[in-house]
Amino acid sequence: MDSFATLIRTASHEQHVQAETSTFMSDLLGGRLGVEAYARYTEQLWFVYEALESGAHGLTSDPVAGPFIQPELFRLPSLERDLAHLRGPGWRSTLAALPATRAYAARVTECARTWPSGYVAHHYTRYLGDLSGGQIIRGKAEQTWGFARKGDGVRFYVFEDITNPAAFKRGYRELLDAIPADDLEKQRMVGECKHAFTLNTAVFGALGEEFPLSA
């Protein structure tokens, strides 16, 4: 019998691959898009993490979601430093969410308010992804647009308070395995995990339309 952490990872694998191999992400990581596309993507992330992290505060004592609320994961302060670097001090005044981003953030907010297990599915999808694949994005961004290593512009991908990411991810998966939920609820969580990847892929799709490569 597979552990729940293994189940959730393998069940969402297909959607994960789809998100990672979206045209926009491929073009961005392939260095075929300018820094403007990267900045626009970073703006979209702000809306998603704002929903995740403002939702976290009401869940700290929740038996299901509470153990996952770990401040060392929080990304908003780093994102805001990156945006100030990318867009200048007035970055908030030009911040705009794509409709796909609004839908994604709204779903996260809804789960935070009404369904803690669903919130955990979004939490897992984002933060564990940032600790893993996010590091590839950071390296490519530094290389392509000349950001200082782990400096302004890529701070979102730098978890300064997590000294051992592998151990942290192991601990996180142990929390997933110990989650107080029955099999039906776990299946619903897996479904929400897939939904999170679908929402994320829709954001990539919208960004791809905004930044098409000229043929």
Secondary structure by P-SEA (a helix, b strand, c coil): cccaaaaaaaaaaaaaaaaaacaaaaaaaaccccaaaaaaaaaaaaaaaaaaaaaaaacccccccccccccccccaaaaaaaaaaaccccccccccccaaaaaaaaaaaaaacccaaaaaaaaaacccccccaaaaaaaaaaaaccccccccccccccccccccaaaaaaaaaaaaaaccccaaaaaaaaaaaaaaaaaaaaaaaaaaaaccccc
